């Protein structure tokens, strides 16, 4: 569990696995070339995902955490 602040301002925790599923970390395992990574970035650019924010018990949902896949700045 990773400490995070929900969009409603409540402090809690997100599951690493749920975060990795939407931020590209899981997708990296499937990349065979830099072009694969760029294609993933292009396909997911500007998309927003929410994942649950939990109390320390890992069960009770107290809000949501927003993940935005923005294009990296150059």
Beta strands, then each sheet from edge to edge (+ up, - down):
strand 1: 2-5
strand 2: 11-14
strand 3: 48-54
strand 4: 61-68
sheet 1: 1+ 2-
sheet 2: 3+ 4-
end
